[in-house]
Amino acid sequence: MARQSGKTNTMFAVLGILSLGPHTGYDIKQHMEQSTSYFWNENYGQIYPSLAELLDRKDITVEVIRQKGKPDKKLYSITDQGRQTLSDWLSQPMEHVVMLKKNELLLRVFFGGNSSPETIIKHIQEHKEKLMESLHIFEELERWLINVEHKDHNHKYWMITMSYGKSQFSSLISWCDESIKVLSS
């Protein structure tokens, strides 16, 4: 299969959220904010067109719920066909991105000889603070996941994803510490 476009990947992210249960478009965005936003996030301008396309493809259904004094609520659910579409996508080869193509911090460090070590240390320290904030989020997520009472079949996948994030941020924090030490000597 050819490399997936961002729009197609949005559809799979939406299908993945709907595989957990019925959601409104708003609920999908909120669920992403609480679960996948650390590695994959979509905005409403991406979610709603994907929902329309998934409906056309019959990968999802929609139930319109009438509400008194409010706009109708649209509750989307994944179909068996949608589950198969998601499963097929999960089994396809993917493009592995090991490092971002553009990293401003590394660009500044690479050309740091044109500045003072203190300036570059400051950039690395600020970066480390952001990394520590992100690590803290993954540590909180880990505590929450460990204490989840009803561990369904997704739990082990969530733990693995959390472990990846925690490992990545811990490693980058170590890199910051080592780099600051080198620049300080």
C-alpha positions in Angstrom: 0.0 0.0 0.0 1.2 3.5 -0.8 2.1 5.9 1.9 -1.0 7.2 3.7 -1.9 10.9 3.3 -2.5 13.0 6.4 -6.2 13.1 5.5 -6.3 9.3 5.4 -4.5 9.0 8.7 -7.0 11.3 10.2 -9.7 8.9 9.1 -7.9 6.0 10.8 -7.4 8.1 14.0 -11.2 8.7 14.0 -11.9 5.1 13.4 -9.6 4.1 16.2 -11.4 6.4 18.7 -14.8 5.1 17.4 -13.6 1.5 18.0 -13.7 2.4 21.7 -17.4 3.2 21.5 -19.9 5.7 20.0 -18.8 9.4 20.1 -20.0 12.7 18.8 -17.5 14.8 16.8 -16.9 16.9 19.9 -16.4 13.7 22.0 -13.8 12.4 19.5 -11.8 15.6 19.8 -12.0 15.5 23.6 -11.0 11.8 23.7 -7.9 12.6 21.5 -7.0 15.4 23.9 -7.0 13.0 26.8 -5.3 10.1 25.1 -3.5 10.4 21.8 -2.7 14.1 21.8 0.9 13.4 23.0 1.7 11.7 19.7 -1.3 12.3 17.4 -3.9 15.0 17.5 -6.6 16.3 15.1 -8.6 19.5 15.0 -12.3 19.8 14.3 -11.5 20.9 10.7 -9.9 17.5 10.2 -12.4 15.4 12.2 -15.7 16.5 10.7 -14.6 16.0 7.0 -13.2 12.6 8.0 -16.5 11.7 9.6 -18.4 12.7 6.4 -16.0 10.6 4.3 -16.3 7.6 6.7 -20.1 7.8 6.5 -19.9 7.8 2.6 -17.7 4.8 2.8 -20.1 3.1 5.2 -17.2 2.6 7.7 -19.4 4.4 10.3 -23.0 5.1 11.0 -24.6 8.2 12.6 -27.6 8.4 15.0 -29.2 11.8 15.2 -30.4 12.5 18.7 -33.0 15.2 19.1 -32.4 17.6 22.0 -34.8 20.0 23.5 -33.6 23.6 23.1 -30.3 22.5 21.7 -29.0 21.5 18.2 -29.4 17.8 17.3 -26.6 15.6 18.5 -24.9 13.3 16.0 -23.6 10.1 17.6 -21.2 8.2 15.4 -20.5 4.4 15.6 -18.0 2.2 13.8 -19.5 -0.5 11.6 -18.1 -4.0 11.0 -16.8 -2.8 7.7 -15.1 0.1 9.6 -13.5 -2.3 12.0 -12.1 -4.3 9.1 -10.9 -1.0 7.4 -9.1 -0.1 10.7 -7.7 -3.7 11.0 -6.5 -3.7 7.4 -4.7 -0.3 7.9 -3.1 -1.5 11.1 -1.6 -4.5 9.2 -0.2 -2.4 6.3 3.5 -1.3 6.2 4.1 2.3 7.4 6.7 5.0 6.9 9.0 5.0 9.9 10.0 8.5 11.0 12.9 8.2 13.4 13.7 11.9 13.6 11.8 15.0 12.7 13.0 16.6 9.5 13.1 20.0 11.2 14.3 20.6 14.7 15.1 24.2 15.6 17.0 23.3 18.8 19.4 21.0 16.9 19.9 23.6 14.2 20.9 26.1 16.9 23.1 23.6 18.6 24.8 22.7 15.3 25.7 26.3 14.6 26.3 27.1 18.3 30.0 27.8 17.7 28.8 31.2 16.4 27.3 32.0 19.8 28.4 31.6 23.4 28.1 28.3 25.2 25.9 30.0 27.7 23.3 30.9 25.0 23.2 27.4 23.8 23.0 26.0 27.3 20.0 28.3 28.0 18.2 26.9 24.9 19.0 23.3 26.0 17.8 24.0 29.6 14.6 25.5 28.3 14.1 22.5 26.1 14.8 20.2 29.0 12.1 22.0 31.1 9.5 21.3 28.3 10.6 17.7 28.1 10.2 17.3 31.9 6.7 18.7 31.6 5.9 16.1 29.0 7.6 13.3 31.0 5.4 14.3 34.0 2.3 13.9 31.8 3.4 10.4 30.8 4.2 9.5 34.5 0.7 10.7 35.5 -0.8 8.6 32.6 1.2 5.6 33.8 -0.2 6.0 37.4 -3.7 6.3 36.0 -3.3 3.2 33.7 -1.9 1.1 36.5 -5.0 2.0 38.6 -7.6 1.4 35.9 -10.0 -1.2 37.5 -11.4 -2.6 34.3 -8.5 -3.5 32.0 -9.9 -4.3 28.6 -7.9 -5.7 25.7 -6.6 -2.2 24.8 -4.9 -1.7 28.2 -1.6 -3.5 27.2 -1.4 -1.4 24.1 -2.0 1.8 26.0 0.7 0.8 28.5 3.2 0.1 25.6 2.4 3.5 24.1 2.8 5.2 27.4 6.2 3.4 27.9 7.4 4.6 24.5 6.7 8.3 25.4 8.2 7.9 28.9 11.3 6.3 27.4 11.7 8.9 24.7 11.4 11.9 27.0 13.7 10.3 29.7 16.3 9.7 27.0 16.1 13.3 25.6 16.3 14.7 29.2 19.5 12.7 29.6 20.8 14.1 26.3 20.1 17.6 27.6 22.1 16.9 30.8 25.0 15.4 28.9 25.1 18.3 26.4 25.0 21.0 29.2 27.8 19.2 30.9 29.9 19.2 27.7 29.2 22.9 27.0 29.9 23.8 30.6 33.4 22.4 30.6 
